[in-house]
Amino acid sequence: MNKFVKFGLPAVTLALLGAGWWLGLAWAPPDREMGEVQRIMYVHVPLQWMAMMAMFINFVAAVTYLLRQSWKTDAMAEASAEIGLLFGTLGMITGSIWGRPTWGVYWSWDPRLTSEAILLVSYTGYLVLRRFVEDPEKRAVWSAVVAIIGAINLPIVWFSVRWWRSLHQVQSSPKTVDPQMVLPLRVSAFGMLALLIVFMVHRYRIALAERQAEVALPDALPSDDPAQRATHSSKVA
């Protein structure tokens, strides 16, 4: 399993992304209205999907941590937040590149763009909080609360194009696009999902090792109180 994660999964990721982007550039037809610039969709849309998925994982991990405190769920929350912010930022950049020739501007205070900008700022704040709080238990609890509050914006971002008048188009479906565009988008999305998993696995392992090293320090070790010792043991498990 470790060999597959280390070598096999990255190879699958590169193959899927390469195939999806080749299909999008060379096989799929250009959009009837936007022309060739629409091909950036095969990068932008999967990035946005995976950013939303990573942030949802962060929300689930945060709730799980508050219900059953474990350094594993805290590590998962940290890893997913960082990767969600990375993918979301890249999605915002590619969206701006796409927007310039189609909307005439790189940026507009459109409901979708504005809500997503707020989302990215909230996850930046989440990560900043984690860096400034030294106590691992307080850090985990406080950041979990911030993650849950920040996740409120996830459905707002998704439904903003339906709730308000927006420059951004409503989400497409296989029924609303050319059939030849569906396959490249799906292959690219699976490739981006594989990339998300690769990043998540490696970043989770680093975060968990950092948590375990922190709680192993003398100041973080449980005291002679049996109840406190049991609490620390259950969280490391």
N, C-alpha and C positions, 0 to 999 in steps of 0.2 A: 504493500500500500504506500509506504514512504517513497519507494522508488517511482511509483506511478505519479505521485504528487510532485516529486522533484523533477522528473524527466518527462513522463508520459503526458501529464496534463498540460504543461507548457507547450509541448509539441502539438497537442490537439488544439490548443488555443490559437497558435500561429496558423495552423492549417485552416481552421474555421474562419478566422478573421481574413486570411489571405483569399480564401475561396469566396467569402461573402463580398469583400470589397472588389475583387476581380469581376464577379457577376454584376455588381452594381455599376462598375465603370464601363465594362465592355459588352455586357449581355443585355442588361435591362434598358428599356428605351428612355429617352429624356422625357421630362414632364411636359405636357402639352402647353402649359402657360409659363412655367419658370425656366424651361429648357435645361441645359446641362448643369446649371448650378444646383439643381435639385438633388444631384447625386451625393451631395454631402449628407443627405438624410441617412445614408447607410452607416455613417459614423455618429452623427448627432443623436438620432433617435435611440439606438442601443445604449449610448452613454447615459442618456437621461433615464431610460428604464432601469439600468443597473444602479444609478445613483439613488433612485427612489427605493429600489429593493434593499440596498445597503442601509439606507436610513430607516427603513421599516425594521430591518434586523436589529439596528441599534435600539429602536423603541421596544421591541420584544425583549431584548437582553436587559434593558433598563428595568422594565416591569418585573422580569424574572428575578433580577437581583434584589429588588425591594421585597419580593415575596419569599425568596429563599437565597440568602446571601451566600455567594460563592465567588471566589476570585476568577473562576472560569467564565462566568457570565459577565463580570466586570471587564475582563480582557476582551471578550467578544464585543462588548459595547464600544470599547475604545477603538478596536480594529475596524469595526463597521463604520464608525463615525468618520475616521480618517479617510477611508476608502470612498465613502459616500461623498465627502467633501471634495475629494480629488476628481471623481467622476462627474459630480455636479458642476464643478468649475470648468472642466473640459467641455462639458455639455453646453454651458453658458457661452464659452468662447466660440465653439463651432456654430452655435445658434446665432451669435452676433455676425460671424462671417457670412452665414446664410442670409441674415436679415439685410445686410447692406445692399446687395443687388436686387432684393425682392421688395423691401420696404423703403429703401432709399436712405436708411440710417442704420448704424451699428446697434444703437440702443434706443428704446422707447419705454416710457413709463406705462407700459402695457400691463394689464392685470397678471398675465402669466409671468412676464419677466420680473415684475416688481415682487410678486409673491415668492418667486424662486430666489431672487436676490436676498430677501428677508430670511428665507430658509438657509441659504449658505452662510449668512452672517450669524444666524443662531447656532449653527454647527461649528463655526469658527469660535464663537464664544464658549461653546461646550468644551472644545479642545484647550482653549486658553485656561479655562477653569481647572481642568485636569493638571495643567502644568504648574499652576500657582498654589494648589492645595497640597501640602506635603503629607499630611496624615492619610494613609491609604484608605481607611474606613470612611472618614469624612468625605474624601474625594469621591469615592465610589457612590455614596449615598447622594451627595449634592449633585454630582454629574448625572445620576440616574433621574433625578427630579427635573433637571434642565432638559434632558433628552426627551422626557415624556411631554413637557411643555412644548418643546420645539417640534415634536411630531404632529402637533395639532395642525401645523401648516401643510403637511403632506397632502391631505385631501383637498385643501384649498388650492394648492398648486395644480393638482390633477384636474379639478373641476372648474378652474377659473375661466377657461375658454368657453365653458357652457353657461356659467353663471353671469358673466359680464361680457359686454361688447369688447372684442379683442382683435388686435392685428394678427395674433397667432391663430393659425387654423385649428379647427376642432380635430381631435385625434382621428386618424384614418383607420380603416379596417380593410381586410382583404376584399370586401365588397365595393369599396370606394376607390381603389387604386387599380392600375393595370396589373393583371395576373403575373406578368414578368417582373414586377417590382416586389412581389410578395416573397419569393424565394430568396433573393439577395438580402432582404431585410431580416428574414428569419435566420438565415445562416449567420449573418453578422451579429444578430442578437445572441445566438447561442455561443458564438465566439467570444462576445463581450461577457457573457455569463461565465464562461470558463475562465476568462481573465479575472473576473471578480472573485471566483473561488480560489484561484492561485494566490491573489493578493491577500484574501481573507485568511487563508491557511497560514501563510508566512507571517503576516502581521499579528495574528492571534497568538502564535507560538512565542513571538518576541514579547508581546504584552503580558502573557501569562508568566513567562520566565521573569520579567521585571517585577510582577506582583509577588511571586514566590520569593524572590530575592529580598524584596522590601520587608515582608512579614517575617523573614528569617533573621533580620537584624536584631540585636539585643533589645533595643527600645521598642520593637514591635512584637517581641515574643510574649506569649500569654504569661500571666503571673501565676502564683501558686494557688490562686482561686480556682477550684475545679470547674466552676461554671464558665469563667472566662477562658480557661484552657480548652474546654469543650467547644466554645464558640469559635475560637481560632482554628481548631482542628477541623471543624465542619466546613469552614470557609475555604480552607486550602484544598479540601477534598474535591 
